[in-house]
Amino acid sequence: EERLGPWAGASSYPSSSMTPGLGEVTRGLEAFRRQFPHVDEDALDLFAAEGPSSDVVVALGDMQIEASTEASKGGVGHLATRGCKVRLAEACAGEVGSATHSLELCFEGGGAPPRCGTVLLIEGLASCVGERGSTDDVSAAIAVPSGDVLALELHGDPICFRICEYGMHELRVLTSEGRVLRSAFMATSHLGDFAQALDHFHGSCDWVWDGTWTDALEEATIELLAALDTHYAEMEFNLSQNPFGGSLLSDIEPSKRRLESSLAKVLEDHDIQSMGRVCGAVRGVLSSQSLLDMFSGMFGGVAKKQPIEESDLYRCVIAFERERHGSASQAKRTEIRDALSELILTADAYIAELGPGQSEDFVSRWRGRL
């Protein structure tokens, strides 16, 4: 403690300080955990107590190389890595005094965003910073989605940084000339990829129809409208016998009106936008009916006993969707198949990532019925 002076004990080291251009930068143990992810926690705690001096950073850099090399041979603590080169944006490189200077990040393997848990191996930071007056000053940092700005201690290529959050990150560099250079990049995850693929698949299905009107599609649309009226007339009669019927109908009525309006515009104008809105309206109707079926016992059994999947309305929805997709162009149908393939791949990757005890119900359904 006498050798460490005022920084004796990791908790006593000032964890953050304001750096002009970079923001309130966090240094010490929290930043060390990201930059030296393979180094033992006890060693990080000890060195963090000494403060982020150049000697400490060099020592930690050597330990990181040694520990990551050992882990890559199958040892404990192996982490996925991805190369990342940093350089000045070519369009601005000659404008020395310009405020439009920016950084360009080139990820190994293409432009796909890095995943959570990946350790970036960053090269080229020192050349972007230039000659510094003091090697102990903060010249580079990464702002993470939580709002924290974590320092990157320069010690030679590559500089590591472990990504732990989903969302937008920003690399910030303070050059020796006082300019601040920035470059934002997205970090994703298998769950994020799955959610994006699911959204893309629903979007492709909603807007598959591109204007080709057929007699079969017209007939299916009319039948769906008639089945919708019949289904809600029956449900209104059943709910009228219950004191809560009016309240239940008021919750379901908006979905019915939205679907009726969209179907009417499709019949009248053959409108592509209205056809796309039909899909969302159908999902709203089926969801409302499913919730009513789920709680039908609470309302004295007044709701329709027959499951929605066995109703005429559901049969007409399937027939309508079959004709809608059948009248779409080959390019649109190919787009849906591609979106479905992407959805299956991302779901498989997400399932493989889940550990024991996580989302077991979803895993079993994905490997079974889904």
QUIRALIN-V155849 format. One record per run of one state. SS is the DSSP state (h for helix, s for strand, l for the rest). FROM is the first residue (numbers start at 0). TO is the last residue. If there is no record, write none. Layout:
ss: <SS | SS>
from: <FROM | FROM>
to: <TO | TO>
This chain:
ss: <l | h | l | h | l | s | l | s | l | h | l | h | l | h | l | s | l | s | l | s | l | s | l | h | l | s | l | s | l | s | l | s | l | s | l | h | l | h | l | h | l | h | l | h | l | h | l | h | l | h | l | h | l>
from: <0 | 4 | 7 | 9 | 12 | 15 | 19 | 22 | 26 | 28 | 35 | 40 | 50 | 53 | 72 | 80 | 88 | 102 | 107 | 113 | 115 | 118 | 123 | 124 | 129 | 139 | 143 | 148 | 151 | 158 | 162 | 166 | 174 | 179 | 188 | 189 | 206 | 214 | 239 | 244 | 269 | 271 | 294 | 295 | 299 | 307 | 310 | 311 | 326 | 329 | 353 | 359 | 367>
to: <3 | 6 | 8 | 11 | 14 | 18 | 21 | 25 | 27 | 34 | 39 | 49 | 52 | 71 | 79 | 87 | 101 | 106 | 112 | 114 | 117 | 122 | 123 | 128 | 138 | 142 | 147 | 150 | 157 | 161 | 165 | 173 | 178 | 187 | 188 | 205 | 213 | 238 | 243 | 268 | 270 | 293 | 294 | 298 | 306 | 309 | 310 | 325 | 328 | 352 | 358 | 366 | 369>
